[in-house]
Amino acid sequence: MRIAFLGLGKMGAGMAARLVEAGHEVTVWNRSPAAGEALVDMGAAQADTPAAAATGAEAVFSMVADDPASETCWDGASGALGVLEAGAFVIECSTISVDRSRALAKACAAKGLRYLDCPVNGPPAGARKGELTLLVGAEAADLDAARPILEPLATSILHFGGQGAGTAYKLINNLLGAVHVSAMAEAAALAREMGIDPDVMSAAVEGGPIGSPHAVRMCRPMLERRPADSFGLAIGLREKDSRYCLAMARSAGVQMPVGESAYAWYAQATPKHGDQDDSLMLETILEGPKG
């Protein structure tokens, strides 16, 4: 298929490479063109605007940071929506707000485009290897039709319901992550003060009932006050995702006091540590709450 891929950060570059390797005709766009050079070497074309990348495309993917970046990809004179023909796939893999996802779905419906909100779980290495989990909200027929271009990206495709449901779950997922990470940071801070052996505590967490993947990945680095061995999610991105989730909860009339508490730690950490792995949330916990 003729595919456009918009956004070539840590995740997007790996996903676009998988589509090139699967034999698709891929045109890429990124705000910083240098990010596309390796993909051009693999056989992709590069465009200077999202609209130029999407011209003639049968499917367009976006993997960018937030709502404003998503708007840049899709909306306005240089956005991809303006050039797509009816029946094309619009596949939004970015973690955006539910309101933004709904607005994009509405714009696609008005043009006869097939919209899938398709955020992902998995690290950059998983993106490059095609080992992501895709969290999809879409009409069942549209997902079935899109599976051939989604399958090179993932080992699992989960269909949560209609348009917006994948985004809603992704935001819930990442707020849960914020709760796990901030709780682990609090526990590590206390364990350090109590003189608990890091080796024994790490083993106990890994083999015990509270050993979530987040807790296991972060326990020892936090006890040793260092970054995790592999980069997970930047503190600033999880702050954004948690903020979007809490706004969704307020709109739905659902109270989330535990989530609000975790978010407060992330909001405090972001100005200083926003581009760092969230295993470094320990530093904010040790500084103590402000206000």
Backbone as numpy.savetxt, mean C-alpha at the origin, in Angstrom:
# Nx Ny Nz CAx CAy CAz Cx Cy Cz
-1.43 -7.75 -23.54 -2.26 -6.54 -23.54 -1.39 -5.29 -23.54
-1.99 -4.19 -23.96 -1.34 -2.89 -23.85 -1.67 -2.32 -22.48
-0.64 -2.16 -21.65 -0.83 -1.78 -20.24 -0.02 -0.54 -19.94
-0.60 0.37 -19.19 0.13 1.51 -18.63 0.29 1.29 -17.14
1.45 1.65 -16.61 1.70 1.54 -15.17 2.18 2.90 -14.68
1.45 3.46 -13.71 1.69 4.80 -13.19 2.19 4.72 -11.75
3.41 5.18 -11.52 3.99 5.15 -10.18 5.02 4.04 -10.06
6.29 4.42 -9.95 7.37 3.44 -9.95 8.21 3.55 -8.69
7.54 3.60 -7.54 8.24 3.56 -6.27 8.69 2.14 -5.95
8.93 1.87 -4.67 9.45 0.57 -4.26 8.54 -0.57 -4.68
7.23 -0.35 -4.61 6.28 -1.39 -4.99 6.00 -1.37 -6.49
5.72 -0.19 -7.02 5.30 -0.10 -8.41 6.34 -0.58 -9.39
7.61 -0.29 -9.13 8.66 -0.72 -10.06 8.70 -2.23 -10.19
8.59 -2.93 -9.08 8.58 -4.39 -9.13 7.36 -4.94 -9.83
6.20 -4.34 -9.57 4.96 -4.81 -10.22 5.03 -4.58 -11.72
5.50 -3.41 -12.14 5.61 -3.13 -13.57 6.58 -4.09 -14.24
7.68 -4.43 -13.57 8.63 -5.38 -14.13 7.99 -6.74 -14.35
7.15 -7.16 -13.42 6.46 -8.44 -13.58 5.57 -8.45 -14.82
4.91 -7.34 -15.09 4.03 -7.26 -16.26 4.84 -7.27 -17.55
5.99 -6.61 -17.54 6.87 -6.67 -18.71 7.32 -8.10 -18.96
7.73 -8.78 -17.90 8.23 -10.15 -18.02 7.12 -11.12 -18.45
5.87 -10.77 -18.14 4.75 -11.61 -18.55 4.42 -11.45 -20.03
5.10 -10.54 -20.72 4.92 -10.41 -22.15 3.99 -9.30 -22.58
3.54 -8.48 -21.65 2.64 -7.39 -22.00 3.42 -6.21 -22.59
2.73 -5.40 -23.34 3.29 -4.17 -23.91 3.05 -3.05 -22.90
4.07 -2.70 -22.14 3.92 -1.83 -20.97 4.54 -0.46 -21.23
3.77 0.58 -20.91 4.27 1.95 -20.91 4.18 2.47 -19.50
5.24 3.08 -19.01 5.30 3.50 -17.62 5.37 5.02 -17.52
4.91 5.51 -16.38 5.06 6.93 -16.04 5.41 7.04 -14.57
6.29 7.96 -14.25 6.61 8.28 -12.87 6.95 9.76 -12.79
6.64 10.36 -11.66 6.91 11.78 -11.49 8.39 12.09 -11.71
9.27 11.18 -11.27 10.71 11.29 -11.53 11.06 10.28 -12.62
11.30 10.71 -13.85 11.50 9.77 -14.96 12.65 8.79 -14.75
13.65 9.16 -13.96 14.79 8.25 -13.77 14.36 6.91 -13.20
13.24 6.88 -12.48 12.77 5.63 -11.89 12.38 4.62 -12.95
12.11 5.08 -14.17 11.69 4.17 -15.22 12.80 3.62 -16.08
14.03 4.04 -15.86 15.12 3.66 -16.76 15.35 2.16 -16.80
15.31 1.51 -15.65 15.54 0.06 -15.62 14.44 -0.67 -16.37
13.21 -0.18 -16.29 12.11 -0.82 -17.00 12.22 -0.61 -18.50
12.69 0.56 -18.91 12.93 0.79 -20.34 13.98 -0.19 -20.85
15.01 -0.44 -20.05 16.04 -1.41 -20.43 15.45 -2.82 -20.59
14.36 -3.10 -19.85 13.71 -4.40 -19.95 12.78 -4.49 -21.16
12.45 -3.34 -21.76 11.57 -3.36 -22.92 10.33 -2.50 -22.79
10.12 -1.86 -21.65 8.98 -0.97 -21.50 9.23 0.34 -22.23
8.15 1.04 -22.54 8.23 2.41 -23.03 7.98 3.34 -21.85
8.40 4.60 -21.99 8.19 5.58 -20.93 7.51 6.81 -21.51
6.52 7.33 -20.78 5.78 8.51 -21.20 6.01 9.64 -20.22
5.71 10.87 -20.68 5.97 12.02 -19.82 4.75 12.51 -19.05
3.58 11.92 -19.30 2.38 12.22 -18.51 1.58 10.93 -18.33
0.72 10.86 -17.32 -0.16 9.70 -17.21 -1.04 9.52 -18.44
-1.54 10.62 -19.02 -2.39 10.51 -20.20 -1.63 9.91 -21.38
-0.39 10.34 -21.54 0.41 9.80 -22.63 0.67 8.31 -22.43
0.92 7.91 -21.20 1.15 6.49 -20.92 -0.10 5.66 -21.21
-1.27 6.23 -20.91 -2.52 5.49 -21.00 -3.14 5.49 -22.39
-2.66 6.33 -23.28 -3.24 6.40 -24.62 -3.12 5.05 -25.32
-4.27 4.51 -25.70 -4.31 3.21 -26.37 -4.24 2.01 -25.45
-4.16 2.24 -24.14 -4.02 1.13 -23.19 -5.35 0.41 -22.99
-5.26 -0.89 -22.79 -6.43 -1.70 -22.44 -6.59 -1.81 -20.93
-5.52 -1.54 -20.18 -5.55 -1.57 -18.72 -4.52 -0.58 -18.20
-4.88 0.10 -17.13 -3.95 1.05 -16.50 -3.90 0.75 -15.00
-2.70 0.58 -14.49 -2.45 0.39 -13.07 -1.90 1.69 -12.48
-2.24 1.94 -11.23 -1.62 3.03 -10.48 -1.16 2.49 -9.14
0.07 2.87 -8.74 0.60 2.50 -7.43 1.37 3.70 -6.90
0.65 4.59 -6.20 1.23 5.82 -5.70 0.89 5.98 -4.21
1.29 7.10 -3.62 1.34 7.19 -2.16 0.00 7.51 -1.50
-0.82 8.37 -2.12 -1.97 8.88 -1.38 -3.01 9.47 -2.33
-4.06 10.08 -1.76 -5.14 10.63 -2.57 -4.66 11.67 -3.58
-3.88 12.69 -3.17 -3.44 13.67 -4.17 -2.64 13.05 -5.31
-1.80 12.06 -4.99 -1.03 11.41 -6.05 -1.94 10.60 -6.97
-2.97 9.98 -6.42 -3.94 9.26 -7.24 -4.67 10.22 -8.17
-5.02 11.39 -7.67 -5.69 12.39 -8.51 -4.79 12.82 -9.65
-3.50 12.97 -9.38 -2.56 13.32 -10.44 -2.55 12.27 -11.54
-2.61 11.00 -11.15 -2.57 9.92 -12.13 -3.81 9.88 -13.02
-4.96 10.12 -12.43 -6.21 9.82 -13.13 -6.97 11.04 -13.63
-6.89 12.16 -12.93 -7.79 13.27 -13.18 -7.14 14.38 -13.99
-7.95 15.27 -14.50 -7.45 16.47 -15.17 -6.94 16.20 -16.58
-6.42 17.26 -17.18 -6.01 17.19 -18.58 -4.88 16.20 -18.83
-4.00 16.01 -17.85 -2.88 15.09 -18.03 -3.14 13.73 -17.39
-4.36 13.51 -16.86 -4.68 12.25 -16.21 -5.11 11.17 -17.19
-5.02 9.92 -16.74 -5.26 8.79 -17.62 -6.72 8.63 -18.01
-7.68 9.02 -17.15 -9.08 8.76 -17.44 -9.54 9.43 -18.72
-8.97 10.58 -19.01 -9.44 11.33 -20.16 -9.16 10.69 -21.51
-8.25 9.72 -21.57 -7.86 9.14 -22.86 -8.30 7.68 -23.01
-8.83 7.08 -21.95 -9.18 5.66 -22.02 -10.50 5.45 -22.74
-10.57 4.36 -23.48 -11.79 4.00 -24.18 -12.64 3.08 -23.32
-13.95 3.12 -23.55 -14.89 2.29 -22.78 -14.44 0.84 -22.80
-14.56 0.20 -21.63 -14.17 -1.20 -21.49 -12.78 -1.41 -20.95
-11.95 -0.37 -20.95 -10.60 -0.50 -20.40 -10.67 -0.71 -18.89
-9.63 -1.37 -18.36 -9.54 -1.59 -16.92 -8.81 -0.42 -16.26
-9.37 0.06 -15.17 -8.72 1.02 -14.28 -8.44 0.27 -12.98
-7.16 0.05 -12.67 -6.79 -0.79 -11.53 -5.97 0.06 -10.57
-6.60 0.47 -9.49 -5.98 1.36 -8.51 -5.41 0.52 -7.38
-4.08 0.37 -7.39 -3.39 -0.43 -6.37 -2.91 0.40 -5.19
-3.03 1.71 -5.29 -2.58 2.59 -4.22 -3.47 2.43 -2.99
-2.90 2.70 -1.81 -3.71 2.73 -0.59 -4.24 4.15 -0.44
-5.50 4.33 -0.83 -6.15 5.63 -0.83 -7.34 5.59 0.11
-7.98 6.73 0.30 -9.16 6.77 1.16 -10.35 6.14 0.44
-11.33 5.71 1.22 -12.55 5.16 0.64 -13.28 6.22 -0.17
-13.29 7.45 0.31 -13.95 8.52 -0.45 -13.30 8.70 -1.81
-11.97 8.66 -1.86 -11.27 8.79 -3.14 -11.58 7.59 -4.03
-11.60 6.40 -3.48 -11.90 5.21 -4.26 -13.30 5.29 -4.85
-14.26 5.75 -4.04 -15.64 5.87 -4.53 -15.74 6.92 -5.64
-15.02 8.02 -5.49 -15.05 9.06 -6.52 -14.47 8.53 -7.82
-13.39 7.76 -7.72 -12.77 7.20 -8.92 -13.70 6.17 -9.57
-14.36 5.36 -8.76 -15.32 4.39 -9.30 -16.45 5.10 -10.05
-16.93 6.19 -9.48 -18.02 6.94 -10.13 -17.56 7.53 -11.46
-16.34 8.08 -11.48 -15.82 8.65 -12.72 -15.64 7.57 -13.78
-15.21 6.38 -13.37 -15.05 5.29 -14.32 -16.39 4.83 -14.87
-17.39 4.74 -14.01 -18.71 4.30 -14.46 -19.27 5.26 -15.51
-19.02 6.54 -15.32 -19.53 7.54 -16.27 -18.90 7.39 -17.65
-17.72 6.78 -17.72 -17.02 6.61 -18.99 -17.06 5.18 -19.51
-17.77 4.29 -18.81 -17.84 2.91 -19.24 -16.56 2.13 -19.02
-15.77 2.54 -18.03 -14.52 1.85 -17.71 -14.75 0.84 -16.60
-13.92 -0.19 -16.56 -14.06 -1.25 -15.56 -13.07 -0.98 -14.42
-13.61 -0.61 -13.26 -12.78 -0.18 -12.13 -12.60 -1.29 -11.12
-11.35 -1.53 -10.73 -11.01 -2.42 -9.63 -10.17 -1.64 -8.63
-10.63 -1.55 -7.37 -9.71 -1.09 -6.34 -8.96 -2.33 -5.87
-7.63 -2.23 -5.92 -6.79 -3.43 -5.82 -5.52 -3.14 -5.02
-5.66 -2.63 -3.78 -4.45 -2.48 -2.96 -3.84 -3.83 -2.67
-2.61 -3.81 -2.16 -1.86 -5.05 -2.03 -1.29 -5.20 -0.62
-1.03 -6.43 -0.26 -0.21 -6.76 0.91 1.06 -7.44 0.42
2.18 -7.05 1.02 3.46 -7.67 0.68 4.54 -6.62 0.57
5.80 -7.03 0.72 6.93 -6.10 0.68 7.39 -5.86 -0.74
8.30 -4.90 -0.95 8.85 -4.67 -2.30 9.47 -5.92 -2.93
10.14 -6.73 -2.12 10.71 -7.97 -2.69 9.62 -8.89 -3.21
8.49 -8.92 -2.52 7.36 -9.72 -2.98 6.75 -9.17 -4.25
6.75 -7.85 -4.39 6.25 -7.24 -5.63 7.11 -7.67 -6.81
8.40 -7.68 -6.63 9.30 -8.04 -7.74 9.19 -9.52 -8.08
8.89 -10.36 -7.10 8.81 -11.79 -7.33 7.41 -12.26 -7.73
6.43 -11.35 -7.73 5.06 -11.75 -8.02 4.40 -12.50 -6.88
4.74 -12.13 -5.66 4.25 -12.85 -4.48 3.35 -11.99 -3.60
2.69 -11.02 -4.19 1.80 -10.16 -3.42 0.46 -10.86 -3.16
-0.28 -10.31 -2.19 -1.70 -10.63 -2.03 -2.48 -9.41 -2.50
-3.38 -9.60 -3.44 -4.19 -8.51 -3.97 -5.52 -8.47 -3.22
-5.90 -7.29 -2.78 -7.10 -7.08 -1.97 -8.10 -6.32 -2.82
-9.01 -7.05 -3.45 -9.78 -6.49 -4.56 -11.21 -6.16 -4.15
-11.65 -4.98 -4.59 -13.06 -4.61 -4.59 -13.48 -4.36 -6.02
-14.45 -5.12 -6.52 -14.83 -5.00 -7.94 -16.08 -5.84 -8.20
-16.70 -5.56 -9.33 -17.74 -6.46 -9.81 -17.08 -7.80 -10.15
-17.76 -8.89 -9.83 -17.16 -10.21 -10.02 -16.76 -10.45 -11.47
-17.57 -10.01 -12.42 -17.26 -10.23 -13.83 -16.02 -9.45 -14.24
-15.85 -8.25 -13.69 -14.68 -7.45 -14.03 -13.41 -8.09 -13.46
-13.49 -8.61 -12.24 -12.33 -9.29 -11.67 -11.97 -10.52 -12.48
-12.96 -11.30 -12.86 -12.68 -12.49 -13.65 -11.99 -12.12 -14.96
-12.45 -11.05 -15.59 -11.85 -10.64 -16.85 -10.43 -10.12 -16.67
-10.14 -9.54 -15.50 -8.82 -8.97 -15.24 -7.82 -9.97 -14.71
-8.25 -11.15 -14.31 -7.33 -12.10 -13.67 -6.07 -12.38 -14.49
-6.13 -12.52 -15.80 -4.90 -12.82 -16.54 -3.82 -11.76 -16.38
-4.20 -10.49 -16.18 -3.16 -9.48 -16.00 -2.81 -9.29 -14.53
-3.64 -9.78 -13.62 -3.34 -9.68 -12.19 -2.46 -10.83 -11.71
-2.62 -12.00 -12.31 -1.96 -13.19 -11.79 -0.44 -13.12 -11.77
0.24 -12.45 -12.73 1.70 -12.36 -12.61 2.19 -11.59 -11.39
1.28 -10.85 -10.74 1.67 -10.01 -9.61 1.54 -10.70 -8.27
0.82 -11.83 -8.20 0.35 -12.27 -6.90 0.32 -13.78 -6.75
0.43 -14.22 -5.52 0.16 -15.61 -5.18 -1.25 -15.79 -4.66
-1.93 -14.67 -4.34 -3.29 -14.74 -3.82 -4.07 -13.51 -4.26
-5.30 -13.73 -4.72 -6.21 -12.64 -5.10 -7.47 -12.81 -4.26
-7.71 -11.89 -3.34 -8.86 -11.96 -2.44 -9.91 -10.95 -2.88
-11.13 -11.43 -3.09 -12.23 -10.56 -3.54 -13.12 -10.24 -2.34
-13.06 -8.99 -1.89 -13.77 -8.60 -0.67 -15.20 -8.15 -0.92
-15.56 -7.93 -2.16 -16.90 -7.45 -2.48 -16.84 -6.44 -3.60
-17.85 -5.57 -3.65 -17.95 -4.60 -4.72 -16.91 -3.50 -4.61
-16.98 -2.56 -5.55 -16.01 -1.49 -5.62 -15.89 -0.75 -4.28
-14.67 -0.56 -3.82 -14.39 0.08 -2.54 -14.11 -0.87 -1.40
-14.55 -2.13 -1.54 -14.39 -3.08 -0.43 -12.92 -3.45 -0.22
-12.16 -3.56 -1.30 -10.74 -3.86 -1.15 -10.00 -2.75 -0.44
-10.31 -1.51 -0.80 -9.69 -0.36 -0.14 -10.08 -0.31 1.33
-11.36 -0.56 1.62 -11.81 -0.54 3.02 -11.04 -1.56 3.84
-10.89 -2.78 3.31 -10.12 -3.78 4.07 -8.67 -3.37 4.23
-8.06 -2.85 3.17 -6.64 -2.46 3.26 -6.43 -1.43 4.36
-7.33 -0.48 4.49 -7.20 0.53 5.54 -7.36 -0.09 6.92
-8.32 -1.01 7.06 -8.48 -1.73 8.33 -7.20 -2.52 8.64
-6.69 -3.21 7.65 -5.45 -3.99 7.80 -4.31 -3.12 8.30
-4.14 -1.95 7.70 -2.99 -1.14 8.07 -3.17 -0.43 9.40
-4.41 -0.15 9.80 -4.62 0.36 11.15 -4.34 -0.74 12.17
-4.76 -1.97 11.88 -4.40 -3.08 12.77 -2.89 -3.20 12.90
-2.18 -2.99 11.78 -0.73 -3.00 11.84 -0.19 -1.93 12.76
-0.78 -0.73 12.71 -0.35 0.35 13.59 -0.55 -0.02 15.05
-1.66 -0.70 15.35 -1.91 -1.16 16.72 -0.85 -2.17 17.14
-0.56 -3.15 16.28 0.44 -4.16 16.61 1.81 -3.53 16.84
2.20 -2.63 15.94 3.55 -2.07 16.02 3.69 -1.17 17.24
2.72 -0.29 17.48 2.84 0.61 18.63 2.77 -0.16 19.94
1.95 -1.21 20.00 1.90 -2.03 21.21 3.22 -2.77 21.43
3.82 -3.26 20.35 5.11 -3.93 20.48 6.18 -2.95 20.93
6.12 -1.73 20.43 7.09 -0.72 20.85 6.93 -0.39 22.33
5.70 -0.26 22.79 5.47 -0.01 24.22 5.99 -1.18 25.06
5.71 -2.40 24.60 6.17 -3.58 25.35 7.69 -3.64 25.38
8.33 -3.34 24.25 9.79 -3.38 24.20 10.41 -2.32 25.11
9.80 -1.14 25.13 10.31 -0.09 26.00 10.26 -0.52 27.46
9.15 -1.13 27.86 9.02 -1.59 29.24 9.98 -2.75 29.52
10.10 -3.69 28.58 11.00 -4.83 28.78 12.44 -4.38 28.94
12.85 -3.37 28.19 14.21 -2.85 28.32 14.43 -2.29 29.72
13.44 -1.58 30.24 13.57 -0.99 31.59 13.60 -2.07 32.67
12.92 -3.19 32.42 12.84 -4.25 33.41 14.01 -5.24 33.30
14.91 -5.03 32.36 16.08 -5.88 32.24 15.80 -7.27 31.70
14.74 -7.42 30.91 14.40 -8.73 30.36 15.39 -9.11 29.26
15.82 -10.35 29.26 16.79 -10.83 28.28 16.18 -10.77 26.87
16.80 -10.04 25.93 16.23 -9.91 24.59 16.10 -11.24 23.85
17.08 -12.14 24.03 17.01 -13.43 23.35 15.82 -14.24 23.82
15.62 -14.26 25.13 14.52 -15.06 25.67 13.19 -14.44 25.30
13.07 -13.11 25.39 11.80 -12.47 25.04 11.49 -12.67 23.57
12.48 -12.54 22.69 12.24 -12.73 21.26 11.73 -14.14 20.98
12.33 -15.12 21.61 11.89 -16.50 21.43 10.49 -16.71 21.98
10.19 -16.08 23.11 8.87 -16.24 23.72 7.79 -15.60 22.86
8.09 -14.43 22.31 7.11 -13.79 21.43 6.89 -14.62 20.17
7.99 -15.09 19.57 7.87 -15.85 18.33 7.08 -17.14 18.54
7.24 -17.79 19.66 6.56 -19.06 19.89 5.29 -18.96 20.70
4.90 -17.75 21.09 3.75 -17.60 21.96 2.51 -17.12 21.24
1.42 -16.92 22.00 0.12 -16.58 21.39 0.05 -15.16 20.84
0.99 -14.29 21.19 0.94 -12.92 20.67 1.93 -12.71 19.53
2.44 -13.80 18.97 3.47 -13.71 17.95 2.93 -13.44 16.56
2.32 -12.28 16.35 1.91 -11.89 15.01 3.15 -11.64 14.15
3.02 -11.67 12.82 4.18 -11.36 11.98 4.83 -10.02 12.32
4.01 -9.01 12.63 4.57 -7.72 13.01 5.39 -7.84 14.29
4.82 -8.50 15.30 5.52 -8.63 16.58 6.82 -9.41 16.42
6.79 -10.49 15.65 7.98 -11.31 15.46 9.05 -10.52 14.72
8.66 -9.78 13.68 9.64 -9.03 12.89 10.29 -7.92 13.68
9.55 -7.34 14.63 10.01 -6.12 15.29 10.50 -6.30 16.71
10.23 -7.44 17.33 10.55 -7.59 18.74 12.04 -7.39 19.00
12.88 -8.20 18.38 14.32 -8.09 18.65 14.89 -6.73 18.24
14.60 -6.21 17.04 15.13 -4.89 16.72 14.73 -3.82 17.72
13.50 -3.87 18.18 13.06 -2.88 19.16 13.79 -3.07 20.49
13.95 -4.31 20.91 14.68 -4.56 22.15 16.14 -4.10 22.04
16.68 -4.20 20.82 18.07 -3.78 20.60 18.17 -2.34 20.12
17.05 -1.68 19.99 16.95 -0.27 19.58 17.67 -0.03 18.25
17.21 -0.75 17.24 17.77 -0.64 15.89 16.66 -0.90 14.88
16.88 -0.55 13.60 15.87 -0.85 12.59 15.75 -2.35 12.35
14.60 -2.78 11.88 14.42 -4.17 11.48 15.33 -4.50 10.31
15.63 -5.78 10.13 16.56 -6.21 9.09 16.03 -5.94 7.69
14.71 -5.99 7.51 14.12 -5.70 6.21 13.12 -4.56 6.37
13.03 -3.72 5.33 12.14 -2.56 5.40 10.70 -3.01 5.16
9.80 -2.61 6.06 8.39 -2.95 5.92 7.60 -1.79 5.34
6.99 -0.99 6.21 6.20 0.16 5.78 6.73 1.40 6.48
6.90 2.47 5.73 7.39 3.71 6.32 6.38 4.26 7.32
6.89 4.83 8.38 6.05 5.39 9.44 5.05 6.39 8.86
5.51 7.26 7.97 4.61 8.26 7.41 3.49 7.67 6.59
3.75 6.58 5.87 2.70 5.94 5.10 1.68 5.26 6.00
2.14 4.63 7.09 1.17 4.02 8.00 0.36 5.08 8.74
0.98 6.21 9.01 0.21 7.32 9.59 -0.92 7.73 8.66
-0.60 7.88 7.37 -1.61 8.25 6.38 -2.71 7.21 6.29
-2.33 5.94 6.22 -3.32 4.87 6.10 -4.22 4.82 7.33
-3.63 4.98 8.51 -4.41 4.96 9.74 -5.36 6.14 9.81
-4.90 7.29 9.35 -5.75 8.49 9.31 -6.94 8.28 8.39
-6.69 7.69 7.21 -7.79 7.40 6.30 -8.77 6.40 6.90
-8.24 5.40 7.61 -9.12 4.39 8.21 -10.00 4.99 9.29
-9.41 5.84 10.13 -10.20 6.44 11.20 -11.26 7.39 10.65
-10.95 8.08 9.57 -11.97 8.91 8.93 -13.11 8.05 8.39
-12.77 6.89 7.82 -13.78 5.96 7.34 -14.65 5.47 8.50
-14.02 5.15 9.63 -14.77 4.68 10.80 -15.71 5.76 11.32
-15.24 6.99 11.37 -16.12 8.07 11.85 -17.31 8.24 10.93
-17.09 8.14 9.62 -18.20 8.25 8.67 -19.20 7.12 8.86
-18.71 5.96 9.26 -19.57 4.80 9.47 -20.19 4.76 10.86
-19.79 5.70 11.73 -20.32 5.72 13.09 -19.74 4.66 13.99
-18.52 4.20 13.69 -17.87 3.15 14.48 -16.76 3.78 15.31
-16.77 3.53 16.62 -15.74 4.05 17.51 -14.53 3.10 17.50
-13.34 3.69 17.47 -12.10 2.89 17.43 -11.08 3.51 18.38
-11.33 3.47 19.68 -10.40 4.12 20.62 -9.01 3.51 20.63
-8.90 2.20 20.43 -7.57 1.58 20.39 -6.83 2.06 19.14
-7.53 2.10 18.03 -6.92 2.61 16.81 -6.53 4.08 16.93
-7.36 4.87 17.58 -7.04 6.28 17.78 -5.76 6.44 18.60
-5.60 5.59 19.61 -4.41 5.66 20.45 -3.16 5.31 19.66
-3.25 4.25 18.85 -2.10 3.88 18.01 -1.79 4.98 17.02
-2.83 5.55 16.43 -2.62 6.63 15.46 -1.91 7.82 16.10
-2.23 8.13 17.34 -1.60 9.27 18.01 -0.08 9.10 18.06
0.38 7.86 18.30 1.83 7.62 18.29 2.41 7.88 16.90
1.72 7.41 15.87 2.21 7.60 14.51 2.20 9.06 14.09
1.16 9.77 14.50 1.10 11.20 14.18 2.26 11.95 14.83
2.63 11.54 16.04 3.76 12.16 16.73 5.08 11.80 16.06
5.18 10.56 15.57 6.45 10.08 15.01 6.73 10.62 13.61
5.69 10.88 12.84 5.87 11.15 11.41 6.75 12.36 11.10
6.61 13.50 11.78 7.46 14.63 11.41 8.96 14.33 11.50
9.35 13.50 12.44 10.76 13.22 12.67 11.23 11.94 11.99
10.35 10.94 11.92 10.76 9.61 11.47 9.93 9.10 10.29
9.24 9.98 9.57 8.25 9.55 8.59 8.76 8.66 7.48
10.01 8.80 7.08 10.54 8.00 5.98 11.25 6.74 6.46
11.17 6.45 7.75 11.87 5.30 8.31 10.92 4.13 8.53
11.47 2.93 8.57 10.69 1.72 8.84 10.00 1.83 10.19
8.78 1.29 10.27 8.05 1.53 11.52 8.52 0.69 12.69
9.55 -0.14 12.51 10.20 -0.72 13.68 10.84 0.37 14.55
11.10 1.54 13.96 11.69 2.65 14.72 10.64 3.47 15.48
9.41 2.96 15.54 8.41 3.58 16.41 8.86 3.57 17.87
9.77 2.66 18.22 10.28 2.63 19.59 10.83 3.99 20.01
11.49 4.70 19.09 12.09 5.98 19.44 11.04 6.97 19.92
9.89 6.98 19.29 8.81 7.88 19.70 8.23 7.45 21.04
8.10 6.13 21.24 7.61 5.66 22.54 8.55 6.09 23.66
9.86 5.99 23.42 10.83 6.37 24.46 10.80 7.87 24.72
10.46 8.65 23.70 10.35 10.11 23.91 9.16 10.45 24.79
8.13 9.61 24.73 6.93 9.85 25.53 5.92 10.69 24.79
4.65 10.61 25.20 3.59 11.35 24.50 3.74 12.84 24.69
3.36 13.59 23.67 3.38 15.05 23.74 1.99 15.57 24.05
1.95 16.70 24.70 0.68 17.33 24.97 0.02 16.82 26.22
